[in-house]
Amino acid sequence: MIIIPARVASSRFPNKVLADIDGVPMVIATANRVSGIDEVAIATDSKEVIDVASKYGFKAVMTSENHKSGTDRINEAVDILGIDDDEIVINVQADEPFIEPEVVQSVYQRVVKAKQMRENIMMVSCYKEIDPSFANDPNHVKVIMDSKEYAIYFSRSKIPYDREEHNGYFGHLGIYGFTKKSLSEFCLLPSATLEDIEKLEQLRAIYHRKSIAMVKVESKSFGIDTKEDLVKALEHR
């Protein structure tokens, strides 16, 4: 199941999940992009989003206003929906209205592989090569990995520090794949100082020495954190 967390009270871009994207709210544009991969549900704390989802024919679940992260929100949603521990759960952020379905499918298939191989990972996510201009932007998260493509660290800063400017930067796309069981395990982990500093929930797993498998993808999409991001996304889609 694909679950889209949709919180209305964004500090940098209030109500962004309802911003207009070609005549439909952003959260619906995102849901439409991925609806051919698996069943889609929207997890929200807003009656307005519930009503919008109903209008466009998507399942929606009302969740608490107090969740620290989108992943915590979808964890409540899967409990409400009553899905099995082995079912695959893909977290696609509501602010990815131009995400390519192939990207989400790549994450899905990597979770399938991890299950088949009995691989000891907590989650799967993805990355792409990015231009140095994006690497300097704190709204675009960077990731570094080891030789087996497990994440070492994520940061809003430019990592790694490249003394000779070789331009070897990887941008993280905010898509996460779990089993329902590993999702629950993640959400039971204590919050981490690094997570609070960077405001990046995936650092909770790394802080507690849990593995995040990464998949390289080709994508022109990026998460929309500000109104300026939306303008850029509309111009360059």
Backbone as CSV, one residue per row, in Angstrom:
resi,resn,N_x,N_y,N_z,CA_x,CA_y,CA_z,C_x,C_y,C_z
1,MET,0.837,-1.196,0.000,0.000,0.000,0.000,0.872,1.246,0.000
2,ILE,0.472,2.247,-0.765,1.142,3.547,-0.749,0.333,4.469,0.155
3,ILE,1.011,5.057,1.121,0.336,5.985,2.029,1.012,7.345,1.925
4,ILE,0.201,8.362,1.736,0.687,9.737,1.569,0.342,10.527,2.823
5,PRO,1.341,10.902,3.635,1.049,11.745,4.800,0.808,13.183,4.350
6,ALA,-0.251,13.782,4.841,-0.641,15.121,4.364,-1.011,16.005,5.549
7,ARG,0.000,16.684,6.072,-0.210,17.625,7.182,-0.409,19.019,6.606
8,VAL,-1.425,19.717,7.076,-1.744,21.039,6.532,-0.841,22.125,7.104
9,ALA,-0.459,22.001,8.368,0.237,23.091,9.067,1.734,23.072,8.791
10,SER,2.128,23.275,7.547,3.547,23.372,7.197,4.055,24.767,7.543
11,SER,5.177,24.855,8.274,5.681,26.155,8.717,6.221,26.992,7.565
12,ARG,6.875,26.338,6.579,7.486,27.084,5.473,6.504,27.384,4.345
13,PHE,5.450,26.577,4.237,4.500,26.744,3.137,3.139,26.239,3.635
14,PRO,2.424,27.071,4.420,1.135,26.648,4.980,0.173,26.183,3.892
15,ASN,-0.538,25.089,4.195,-1.537,24.522,3.283,-0.953,24.064,1.947
16,LYS,0.344,23.778,1.911,0.949,23.431,0.621,0.343,22.174,0.014
17,VAL,-0.113,21.229,0.851,-0.648,19.984,0.288,-1.953,20.227,-0.471
18,LEU,-2.523,21.435,-0.301,-3.745,21.795,-1.026,-3.472,22.818,-2.128
19,ALA,-2.197,23.171,-2.334,-1.844,24.127,-3.398,-2.242,23.567,-4.757
20,ASP,-2.606,24.456,-5.663,-3.100,24.051,-6.973,-1.983,23.537,-7.875
21,ILE,-2.178,22.336,-8.404,-1.268,21.752,-9.388,-2.117,21.346,-10.596
22,ASP,-2.079,22.176,-11.615,-2.852,21.885,-12.832,-4.322,21.609,-12.540
23,GLY,-4.884,22.386,-11.617,-6.314,22.306,-11.366,-6.746,21.350,-10.272
24,VAL,-5.785,20.633,-9.655,-6.144,19.760,-8.531,-5.212,20.052,-7.357
25,PRO,-5.636,19.749,-6.117,-4.759,19.962,-4.962,-3.498,19.100,-5.051
26,MET,-2.405,19.617,-4.513,-1.119,18.940,-4.605,-1.186,17.483,-4.140
27,VAL,-1.841,17.218,-3.022,-1.902,15.855,-2.501,-2.603,14.921,-3.480
28,ILE,-3.577,15.423,-4.199,-4.285,14.614,-5.192,-3.414,14.408,-6.430
29,ALA,-2.690,15.447,-6.834,-1.761,15.303,-7.955,-0.729,14.219,-7.660
30,THR,-0.222,14.189,-6.420,0.733,13.161,-6.015,0.085,11.780,-6.034
31,ALA,-1.117,11.690,-5.475,-1.829,10.408,-5.445,-2.086,9.884,-6.855
32,ASN,-2.451,10.772,-7.757,-2.691,10.364,-9.140,-1.434,9.797,-9.795
33,ARG,-0.282,10.372,-9.451,0.985,9.932,-10.065,1.313,8.481,-9.703
34,VAL,0.936,8.048,-8.504,1.375,6.734,-8.014,0.246,5.708,-7.932
35,SER,-0.942,6.084,-8.345,-2.105,5.212,-8.144,-2.055,3.934,-8.972
36,GLY,-1.213,3.899,-10.001,-1.104,2.698,-10.815,-0.174,1.648,-10.247
37,ILE,0.517,1.957,-9.140,1.503,1.045,-8.562,0.876,0.126,-7.526
38,ASP,0.065,0.707,-6.659,-0.562,-0.045,-5.578,-1.726,0.789,-5.056
39,GLU,-2.490,0.221,-4.160,-3.575,0.966,-3.539,-3.010,2.178,-2.798
40,VAL,-3.722,3.299,-2.867,-3.263,4.544,-2.249,-4.224,4.965,-1.149
41,ALA,-3.647,5.405,-0.030,-4.424,6.022,1.045,-3.714,7.292,1.482
42,ILE,-4.466,8.261,1.945,-3.928,9.531,2.432,-4.124,9.589,3.939
43,ALA,-3.046,9.882,4.664,-3.097,9.995,6.123,-2.953,11.461,6.494
44,THR,-3.925,12.004,7.188,-3.947,13.445,7.419,-4.463,13.777,8.819
45,ASP,-4.306,15.038,9.187,-4.885,15.540,10.429,-5.920,16.627,10.127
46,SER,-6.387,16.665,8.876,-7.247,17.754,8.419,-8.549,17.227,7.820
47,LYS,-9.665,17.728,8.335,-10.964,17.367,7.758,-11.053,17.845,6.315
48,GLU,-10.414,18.966,6.010,-10.441,19.477,4.640,-9.774,18.496,3.679
49,VAL,-8.650,17.912,4.094,-7.971,16.935,3.244,-8.814,15.669,3.104
50,ILE,-9.461,15.246,4.176,-10.359,14.093,4.109,-11.433,14.336,3.057
51,ASP,-12.021,15.527,3.077,-13.080,15.859,2.119,-12.549,15.911,0.686
52,VAL,-11.346,16.478,0.513,-10.734,16.552,-0.817,-10.461,15.148,-1.346
53,ALA,-9.911,14.265,-0.496,-9.629,12.895,-0.911,-10.912,12.191,-1.346
54,SER,-11.965,12.367,-0.576,-13.258,11.756,-0.911,-13.772,12.263,-2.254
55,LYS,-13.627,13.548,-2.490,-14.091,14.148,-3.743,-13.415,13.509,-4.949
56,TYR,-12.138,13.188,-4.809,-11.378,12.638,-5.938,-11.274,11.109,-5.907
57,GLY,-11.983,10.489,-4.972,-12.069,9.032,-4.963,-10.933,8.300,-4.292
58,PHE,-10.201,8.964,-3.399,-9.112,8.316,-2.681,-9.498,8.040,-1.228
59,LYS,-9.037,6.898,-0.732,-9.225,6.563,0.678,-8.398,7.519,1.537
60,ALA,-8.957,7.956,2.661,-8.218,8.842,3.565,-8.472,8.427,5.004
61,VAL,-7.472,8.645,5.857,-7.527,8.250,7.261,-7.207,9.465,8.117
62,MET,-8.054,9.746,9.107,-7.789,10.842,10.038,-6.834,10.371,11.122
63,THR,-5.735,11.108,11.298,-4.717,10.755,12.284,-4.474,11.928,13.229
64,SER,-3.668,11.701,14.243,-3.409,12.691,15.278,-2.716,13.945,14.739
65,GLU,-2.951,15.064,15.391,-2.254,16.311,15.061,-0.847,16.354,15.648
66,ASN,-0.510,15.410,16.511,0.709,15.516,17.317,1.890,14.710,16.799
67,HIS,1.792,14.155,15.594,2.897,13.354,15.096,4.113,14.216,14.765
68,LYS,5.284,13.666,15.090,6.533,14.386,14.861,6.963,14.308,13.398
69,SER,6.585,13.223,12.719,7.020,13.041,11.336,5.915,12.391,10.516
70,GLY,6.099,12.452,9.193,5.148,11.807,8.305,5.133,10.304,8.480
71,THR,6.290,9.716,8.802,6.343,8.273,8.989,5.575,7.852,10.231
72,ASP,5.657,8.640,11.287,4.836,8.363,12.470,3.353,8.427,12.113
73,ARG,3.007,9.356,11.239,1.603,9.503,10.823,1.120,8.276,10.048
74,ILE,1.948,7.784,9.102,1.484,6.638,8.338,1.463,5.374,9.192
75,ASN,2.288,5.330,10.235,2.250,4.187,11.140,0.898,4.106,11.842
76,GLU,0.370,5.244,12.260,-0.973,5.236,12.845,-2.004,4.800,11.805
77,ALA,-1.818,5.277,10.568,-2.774,4.953,9.505,-2.805,3.451,9.218
78,VAL,-1.633,2.790,9.179,-1.640,1.357,8.877,-2.289,0.561,9.999
79,ASP,-2.160,1.051,11.232,-2.851,0.390,12.340,-4.367,0.540,12.187
80,ILE,-4.802,1.726,11.804,-6.237,1.956,11.594,-6.757,1.090,10.455
81,LEU,-5.957,0.975,9.400,-6.360,0.201,8.226,-6.246,-1.305,8.446
82,GLY,-5.499,-1.707,9.476,-5.414,-3.118,9.836,-4.660,-3.988,8.857
83,ILE,-3.576,-3.462,8.274,-2.833,-4.258,7.299,-1.887,-5.228,8.009
84,ASP,-1.487,-6.281,7.304,-0.653,-7.338,7.876,0.796,-6.892,8.040
85,ASP,1.512,-7.555,8.960,2.903,-7.210,9.257,3.817,-7.330,8.047
86,ASP,3.543,-8.271,7.140,4.418,-8.504,5.995,4.079,-7.616,4.798
87,GLU,2.997,-6.862,4.868,2.612,-6.047,3.721,3.593,-4.894,3.526
88,ILE,3.865,-4.589,2.264,4.766,-3.481,1.940,4.018,-2.160,2.052
89,VAL,4.669,-1.200,2.691,4.115,0.140,2.871,5.108,1.140,2.286
90,ILE,4.647,1.937,1.343,5.490,2.954,0.730,4.988,4.327,1.164
91,ASN,5.902,5.095,1.732,5.602,6.459,2.170,6.023,7.421,1.057
92,VAL,5.046,8.028,0.409,5.312,9.038,-0.626,4.822,10.377,-0.094
93,GLN,5.732,11.339,0.002,5.378,12.634,0.564,4.351,13.353,-0.320
94,ALA,3.445,14.067,0.314,2.397,14.772,-0.422,2.949,15.877,-1.309
95,ASP,4.179,16.325,-1.017,4.760,17.434,-1.787,5.631,16.951,-2.947
96,GLU,5.274,15.783,-3.522,5.978,15.236,-4.685,5.009,15.056,-5.851
97,PRO,4.343,16.148,-6.298,3.307,15.989,-7.333,3.831,15.638,-8.717
98,PHE,5.150,15.719,-8.912,5.716,15.395,-10.218,6.612,14.156,-10.162
99,ILE,6.502,13.391,-9.092,7.343,12.208,-8.956,7.019,11.202,-10.062
100,GLU,8.056,10.633,-10.626,7.865,9.636,-11.670,7.446,8.304,-11.037
101,PRO,6.405,7.659,-11.560,5.981,6.369,-11.003,7.107,5.343,-10.965
102,GLU,8.034,5.406,-11.932,9.139,4.451,-11.972,10.030,4.560,-10.737
103,VAL,10.129,5.757,-10.191,10.939,5.958,-8.987,10.322,5.214,-7.811
104,VAL,9.031,5.388,-7.645,8.332,4.717,-6.545,8.366,3.203,-6.743
105,GLN,8.226,2.773,-7.978,8.291,1.344,-8.276,9.659,0.769,-7.924
106,SER,10.724,1.538,-8.136,12.073,1.079,-7.799,12.212,0.836,-6.302
107,VAL,11.654,1.737,-5.500,11.685,1.556,-4.041,10.863,0.327,-3.653
108,TYR,9.697,0.189,-4.247,8.829,-0.957,-3.965,9.560,-2.271,-4.244
109,GLN,10.201,-2.349,-5.412,10.888,-3.582,-5.791,12.091,-3.879,-4.898
110,ARG,12.729,-2.834,-4.389,13.866,-3.047,-3.476,13.384,-3.628,-2.154
111,VAL,12.195,-3.229,-1.705,11.625,-3.830,-0.493,11.286,-5.296,-0.748
112,VAL,10.735,-5.578,-1.916,10.436,-6.962,-2.288,11.709,-7.810,-2.232
113,LYS,12.796,-7.290,-2.813,14.068,-8.014,-2.811,14.570,-8.249,-1.385
114,ALA,14.466,-7.219,-0.542,14.920,-7.354,0.848,14.135,-8.440,1.579
115,LYS,12.844,-8.514,1.320,12.029,-9.562,1.933,12.455,-10.939,1.443
116,GLN,12.669,-11.064,0.154,13.040,-12.358,-0.420,14.399,-12.828,0.089
117,MET,15.330,-11.878,0.261,16.687,-12.212,0.695,16.827,-12.241,2.214
118,ARG,15.728,-11.947,2.912,15.751,-11.852,4.379,16.847,-10.874,4.842
119,GLU,16.910,-9.778,4.143,17.935,-8.766,4.402,17.566,-7.961,5.648
120,ASN,18.546,-7.712,6.483,18.284,-7.026,7.749,18.347,-5.508,7.567
121,ILE,17.287,-4.959,6.986,17.208,-3.514,6.820,15.929,-3.007,7.471
122,MET,15.936,-1.733,7.823,14.739,-1.133,8.418,13.865,-0.474,7.359
123,MET,14.503,0.113,6.340,13.728,0.793,5.307,14.543,0.909,4.033
124,VAL,13.836,1.260,2.967,14.455,1.527,1.665,14.110,2.955,1.271
125,SER,15.076,3.644,0.665,14.792,4.959,0.106,15.584,5.103,-1.197
126,CYS,15.616,6.302,-1.774,16.254,6.457,-3.079,16.984,7.789,-3.193
127,TYR,17.852,7.854,-4.210,18.668,9.048,-4.407,18.934,9.237,-5.887
128,LYS,19.395,10.439,-6.223,19.768,10.745,-7.598,20.985,11.659,-7.591
129,GLU,21.693,11.693,-8.701,22.793,12.644,-8.842,22.207,14.045,-8.975
130,ILE,22.857,15.012,-8.325,22.351,16.382,-8.374,23.455,17.361,-8.739
131,ASP,23.043,18.476,-9.288,23.938,19.575,-9.630,24.450,20.228,-8.350
132,PRO,25.687,20.730,-8.338,26.204,21.397,-7.138,25.334,22.548,-6.648
133,SER,24.596,23.195,-7.554,23.734,24.295,-7.110,22.643,23.790,-6.175
134,PHE,22.158,22.584,-6.405,21.179,21.982,-5.504,21.856,21.547,-4.207
135,ALA,23.113,21.108,-4.302,23.824,20.656,-3.109,23.975,21.776,-2.089
136,ASN,24.019,23.014,-2.561,24.156,24.156,-1.655,22.842,24.578,-1.008
137,ASP,21.731,24.025,-1.465,20.412,24.438,-0.986,19.985,23.552,0.177
138,PRO,19.783,24.102,1.381,19.412,23.285,2.536,18.025,22.656,2.425
139,ASN,17.208,23.138,1.490,15.902,22.514,1.299,15.996,21.205,0.517
140,HIS,17.155,20.953,-0.106,17.365,19.716,-0.849,18.345,18.842,-0.061
141,VAL,17.837,17.730,0.439,18.601,16.874,1.342,19.616,16.037,0.552
142,LYS,20.811,15.946,1.102,21.879,15.158,0.500,22.089,13.864,1.298
143,VAL,22.660,12.854,0.616,22.927,11.582,1.272,24.290,11.063,0.831
144,ILE,24.990,10.414,1.747,26.217,9.688,1.412,26.010,8.228,1.799
145,MET,26.661,7.329,1.034,26.428,5.897,1.188,27.725,5.117,1.248
146,ASP,27.616,3.872,1.720,28.775,2.990,1.727,28.822,2.195,0.421
147,SER,29.756,1.236,0.344,29.980,0.498,-0.902,28.809,-0.397,-1.293
148,LYS,27.927,-0.704,-0.350,26.771,-1.557,-0.637,25.482,-0.752,-0.781
149,GLU,25.635,0.550,-0.895,24.505,1.468,-1.060,23.559,1.472,0.142
150,TYR,24.143,1.363,1.324,23.407,1.647,2.543,23.750,3.081,2.946
151,ALA,22.768,3.800,3.438,22.986,5.196,3.810,23.910,5.301,5.014
152,ILE,24.867,6.239,4.923,25.741,6.563,6.054,25.190,7.772,6.806
153,TYR,24.768,8.788,6.034,24.245,10.008,6.675,23.443,10.819,5.662
154,PHE,22.462,11.536,6.166,21.679,12.490,5.394,21.882,13.872,6.015
155,SER,21.913,14.897,5.188,22.090,16.247,5.735,21.509,17.296,4.803
156,ARG,21.120,18.402,5.417,20.751,19.585,4.637,22.006,20.348,4.200
157,SER,23.127,20.048,4.831,24.393,20.644,4.433,24.945,19.940,3.205
158,LYS,25.947,20.545,2.616,26.595,19.986,1.436,27.565,18.894,1.881
159,ILE,27.186,17.635,1.634,28.055,16.514,2.006,28.255,15.602,0.809
160,PRO,29.451,14.986,0.657,30.639,15.229,1.463,31.264,16.583,1.134
161,TYR,32.123,17.081,2.014,32.858,18.300,1.705,33.899,17.980,0.638
162,ASP,33.783,18.614,-0.496,34.636,18.313,-1.646,35.663,19.422,-1.826
163,ARG,36.881,19.186,-1.410,37.924,20.226,-1.454,38.276,20.612,-2.883
164,GLU,38.065,19.693,-3.829,38.436,19.965,-5.216,37.231,20.115,-6.138
165,GLU,36.029,20.160,-5.564,34.793,20.365,-6.328,34.656,19.377,-7.485
166,HIS,34.650,18.083,-7.123,34.440,17.046,-8.120,32.960,16.874,-8.486
167,ASN,32.097,17.553,-7.778,30.660,17.576,-8.075,29.975,16.229,-7.852
168,GLY,30.504,15.423,-6.954,29.899,14.119,-6.692,28.867,14.165,-5.597
169,TYR,27.696,14.732,-5.878,26.660,14.900,-4.860,25.420,14.098,-5.209
170,PHE,24.817,13.539,-4.167,23.597,12.767,-4.339,22.466,13.393,-3.532
171,GLY,21.351,13.614,-4.193,20.178,14.172,-3.533,19.226,13.073,-3.119
172,HIS,18.676,13.225,-1.925,17.732,12.243,-1.400,16.314,12.605,-1.806
173,LEU,15.565,11.621,-2.264,14.144,11.794,-2.541,13.359,11.209,-1.371
174,GLY,12.390,11.956,-0.880,11.682,11.577,0.343,10.643,10.497,0.161
175,ILE,11.061,9.355,-0.341,10.194,8.200,-0.526,10.802,7.063,0.288
176,TYR,9.976,6.397,1.089,10.473,5.349,1.972,9.647,4.083,1.807
177,GLY,10.328,2.943,1.794,9.644,1.665,1.723,9.919,0.842,2.968
178,PHE,8.873,0.251,3.494,8.947,-0.578,4.697,8.123,-1.849,4.479
179,THR,8.263,-2.788,5.390,7.155,-3.691,5.663,6.386,-3.042,6.809
180,LYS,5.178,-3.488,7.004,4.402,-2.927,8.129,5.139,-3.170,9.448
181,LYS,5.798,-4.327,9.566,6.532,-4.647,10.792,7.705,-3.708,11.000
182,SER,8.509,-3.474,9.940,9.677,-2.599,10.105,9.255,-1.144,10.312
183,LEU,8.132,-0.750,9.737,7.597,0.590,9.985,7.266,0.762,11.456
184,SER,6.609,-0.217,12.031,6.268,-0.142,13.454,7.519,-0.090,14.319
185,GLU,8.541,-0.877,13.943,9.800,-0.883,14.696,10.472,0.485,14.634
186,PHE,10.458,1.101,13.456,11.046,2.432,13.315,10.360,3.426,14.247
187,CYS,9.049,3.378,14.277,8.297,4.365,15.054,8.383,4.132,16.561
188,LEU,8.849,2.943,16.964,9.069,2.681,18.384,10.449,3.138,18.855
189,LEU,11.339,3.468,17.911,12.665,3.946,18.291,12.565,5.305,18.984
190,PRO,13.367,5.539,20.005,13.384,6.876,20.617,13.854,7.914,19.602
191,SER,13.339,9.115,19.714,13.789,10.182,18.819,15.274,10.443,19.058
192,ALA,15.941,10.990,18.037,17.382,11.172,18.088,17.747,12.644,17.995
193,THR,18.837,13.013,18.639,19.303,14.394,18.602,19.565,14.847,17.173
194,LEU,20.207,13.982,16.371,20.501,14.344,14.985,19.222,14.610,14.191
195,GLU,18.214,13.808,14.445,16.924,13.991,13.787,16.350,15.371,14.110
196,ASP,16.451,15.755,15.365,15.911,17.053,15.793,16.709,18.218,15.222
197,ILE,18.021,18.061,15.122,18.868,19.141,14.613,18.638,19.367,13.127
198,GLU,18.683,18.292,12.354,18.563,18.405,10.898,17.107,18.477,10.434
199,LYS,16.192,18.069,11.329,14.773,17.946,10.959,14.614,16.936,9.813
200,LEU,15.288,15.785,9.983,15.233,14.693,9.021,14.940,13.404,9.778
201,GLU,13.742,12.868,9.602,13.295,11.735,10.408,14.127,10.475,10.178
202,GLN,14.688,10.300,8.969,15.433,9.082,8.680,16.699,8.957,9.517
203,LEU,17.170,10.078,10.064,18.356,10.022,10.919,18.083,9.279,12.229
204,ARG,16.827,9.123,12.577,16.472,8.331,13.756,16.962,6.897,13.574
205,ALA,16.759,6.344,12.390,17.201,4.964,12.122,18.724,4.863,12.182
206,ILE,19.414,5.785,11.518,20.881,5.729,11.491,21.463,5.902,12.890
207,TYR,20.885,6.795,13.669,21.364,7.025,15.046,21.298,5.736,15.854
208,HIS,20.267,4.942,15.620,20.095,3.687,16.356,20.679,2.483,15.619
209,ARG,21.549,2.756,14.631,22.328,1.736,13.924,21.446,0.751,13.170
210,LYS,20.387,1.283,12.564,19.529,0.501,11.694,19.874,0.824,10.245
211,SER,19.761,-0.162,9.369,20.196,0.007,7.982,19.094,0.583,7.104
212,ILE,19.509,1.519,6.228,18.632,2.086,5.206,19.254,1.753,3.857
213,ALA,18.588,0.907,3.070,19.070,0.559,1.731,18.634,1.636,0.754
214,MET,19.560,2.073,-0.090,19.290,3.142,-1.039,19.274,2.609,-2.469
215,VAL,18.425,3.188,-3.296,18.298,2.826,-4.703,18.552,4.074,-5.542
216,LYS,19.449,3.954,-6.529,19.700,5.086,-7.413,18.617,5.155,-8.485
217,VAL,18.098,6.363,-8.711,17.018,6.551,-9.684,17.327,7.758,-10.566
218,GLU,16.590,7.846,-11.652,16.619,9.021,-12.505,15.332,9.786,-12.266
219,SER,15.441,11.059,-11.906,14.234,11.826,-11.599,14.497,13.311,-11.772
220,LYS,13.500,14.007,-12.284,13.540,15.462,-12.361,12.749,16.092,-11.229
221,SER,12.108,15.258,-10.430,11.247,15.749,-9.364,12.050,16.095,-8.116
222,PHE,11.494,16.988,-7.302,12.040,17.239,-5.966,10.909,17.704,-5.065
223,GLY,11.082,17.455,-3.769,10.065,17.836,-2.805,9.863,19.342,-2.768
224,ILE,8.626,19.761,-2.595,8.293,21.189,-2.589,8.121,21.649,-1.150
225,ASP,9.111,22.383,-0.668,9.091,22.868,0.710,8.632,24.319,0.819
226,THR,8.790,25.085,-0.248,8.467,26.516,-0.212,7.676,26.887,-1.470
227,LYS,7.111,28.090,-1.457,6.413,28.586,-2.643,7.380,28.739,-3.815
228,GLU,8.625,29.096,-3.505,9.643,29.233,-4.554,9.935,27.878,-5.200
229,ASP,9.959,26.808,-4.383,10.151,25.465,-4.926,9.037,25.113,-5.906
230,LEU,7.818,25.487,-5.558,6.680,25.175,-6.435,6.829,25.878,-7.779
231,VAL,7.248,27.135,-7.749,7.453,27.879,-8.992,8.509,27.183,-9.844
232,LYS,9.631,26.781,-9.217,10.704,26.099,-9.951,10.215,24.776,-10.527
233,ALA,9.450,24.044,-9.732,8.961,22.733,-10.186,8.036,22.879,-11.379
234,LEU,7.184,23.868,-11.344,6.258,24.084,-12.459,6.997,24.524,-13.721
235,GLU,8.088,25.257,-13.528,8.866,25.739,-14.679,9.692,24.633,-15.327
236,HIS,10.173,23.665,-14.513,11.145,22.705,-15.012,10.606,21.272,-15.115
237,ARG,9.317,21.087,-14.970,8.794,19.717,-15.045,8.912,19.164,-16.462
